[in-house]
Amino acid sequence: MLSKDPRALEIEQLHRALGSRVRVEQAKGVLAERFGLTMQDSFELLRHAARSHRLKVHALAEQIVETRTTPSAVAEAFDQANGPAATGAATALLTFVCECSDPGCHEPITLSAAALSRLQESGDFLVMKAGHELPFADHVVERLDGLVIVGQPVG
């Protein structure tokens, strides 16, 4: 079996990453309109919904855009964000799937709720396993303990 040309593989990965980001931006717009949110709040809602249901951000974004309905994961995250705060939530450990652009990647990532909250307050960041970032598409902000923090492009 012939292996794929490295340049062709890189182009394929870039197309997948850019397509994923386009869908995320479209989903942010839909959520902003649907819930009366800012674009930043829409991204946080999308990311929280994906993480709390162990879904890929881009897969949930695809569902929002393609079905034109509010997935239960998003509705639950919206209700949770607008409900009373959970006691002891900052010390809890949260497990979610790697947020890389590979739709086949479902590797778990576990962070404390406090660490995740600090990342969310800092901006539009995604967390992925080290080595899952695409050097030509992802802007690495920080590397720590086998994880990579990737900044989302402004837009």
N, C-alpha and C positions, 0 to 999 in steps of 0.2 A: 504494500500500500504506500503510495506516495504521500509525503508530508506536504502540507500547504506552504506555499511561498511565504516567507516571513513578512514581506511587504504587503502581500494580499491580506494576510491575517491582521496586520496593523490597520489597514484600511477598513476591513470589516469591523474591527473593534471600535474604531473611530466613528463609523456610521452608526453602530449600535449605541454608543455613548451619546452622540448628538441627538439621535432619535429619541432616546430616553429622556434627555433634558427638555426637548421640545414638548413631549407629552406631559412632563412634570409642570412646565410653564402653563400649558393649556389647562391642566387640572387646577392649578392655583387660581387661574382666572375664573373657572367655573365655580370653585368654592368661594371665592371672593364675592361673586355675584349672588350665589345661592344663600350664603350666610351673612352677607354684609360685612365681610372682613377685609383687612388690608392684605396686600400680597404677601407680606411677611407672616402675618397671622395665618393665612391660608397655607403657606408652606409648613408652618409649625403644626397645624392641624393634620395635614397630610402625613407628615413625618411621624407624629405621635400615633396616628391611627395605624400606620404601617408597622411601627415598632411594637405597639401593644398587641397586635394580632399576628406578629411574626411574618409579615408580608414584605415583599420588595416594594420600595417606594414607587418605582416606575410601573410595577404591575398594578398597584392600586390606582395610580394616575391613569393608566390605560383604561381601567374599568370605569373610572369616573367619566372620562371623555367619550368612550365608546357606547356606554349604556345609557348615559344621560340620567341616571338615577343616583341617589346617594347610597353608597355601599354601607352596610350595617357597621362596619369598622369605623367609618368616618362619623356616622351619626352617634355612635357610642363615645367616640373620642370628643366630639363636640359637646355632648351632654356632660361628660366627665370634666371637661375644661371649664364648664359653666356651673358645675355643682360644687358642693362643699368640699374643701380640701381633705385628703385622707390623712389620718393621724399616722405619724411615723413613716411617711412616704419617702422622706429623704434618705433613710437608712436602708431602704429596700434595694434588692438587686434586680435589675431588669435585663431580660434576655430578649434579643431581637436578631433578625437575620442581617448578615453583612449587606451594606448598602451600596456595593459596587454595581457597575452597570451590566454585569453578567447575569442574565435572567436564570441561568441554571445554578447559580451559587446560592446555597441556603445555609452557609456556615453560621453557627450561632456566635453572637457577641454578647458578653455580659458586662454591664457597667452598673455602678451604684446610681440610684436615682439622683443623688446630689451631683455626681460627676456629669450625668446626662443633662441635668438642668443647667449646669454651668456652661456646657457646650451650646445648648439651645439659646441661652441668654447672649452668647457671644456672636451669634449670627447664623447664617444658613450653612451649617456644616453637616456633612455626612460622615459616618464612621464605617470603616471597612478593614478587613484583615490586611496586614502588611503583604505586599506583593500583588494585591488585587487592583491597585490603582493603575491607571493608564497614564504613562508619563507625558504623552502628547495631548491629553484631554483633561486630566485631573490636576488641580492646584493643591499640592500637599502643604498643609499648614503646620502639622505636627505629627511626629511619630512617637508612640509610646507603647510599651508592653505588647508588642506584636500587632498593634493597631495603627491605622493611619487615619488622621483627621483631614478631610478634604473640604476645601472651601468651594461653595457653589459660585459660578460666574454671576456677576451682577447683570440683571436684565429683567 
